[in-house]
Amino acid sequence: MFRKIVLGTTAAIFLTAASLPVSANGINIEQFGFGHVAGGNQNGFNNLIGIFQDGHANETISNQFGNSNTTAVGQTGAHNFADTWQNGSGNSAGVGQFGTDHNAVMTQDGNGNIAAGVQVGHGCEASVNQAGSGNVAAFVQTCP
């Protein structure tokens, strides 16, 4: 009896996932450790969010309003915070933080913008604001 329920449930999940439209949004979250927070919002089509957090008490918030936006956040360590906002279409944002007590905020308002950053060590602060279209920004910081 148990096997029939599991197989039936697995088939239902597979059929539901297979019937999603091509324009569906996607979110992938992997968290290891404890006390992490991940959240956000997607409004539009073909938006993707990928989040990886390892350690403890890391926080990520990703918001996407528009179409075909991509966000990737990876954090290892403790007490790191990443916040991404995308309003428009075709924007890409990526944050990699290694260590403790980092803060990164990326805001993109327009189309076809790219923002990427890496912070290593302890207590780095970064803020990127892009308005318009076709902007590219990148940063790398090492803090003591």
Secondary structure, DSSP 8 states (H G I E B T S, - for coil): -HHHHHHHHHHHHHHHHHTS-TT--EEEEEEEEES-EEEEEEEEES-EEEEEEEEES-EEEEEEEEES-EEEEEEEEES-EEEEEEEEES-EEEEEEEEES-EEEEEEEEES-EEEEEEEEE--EEEEEEEEES-EEEEEEEE-
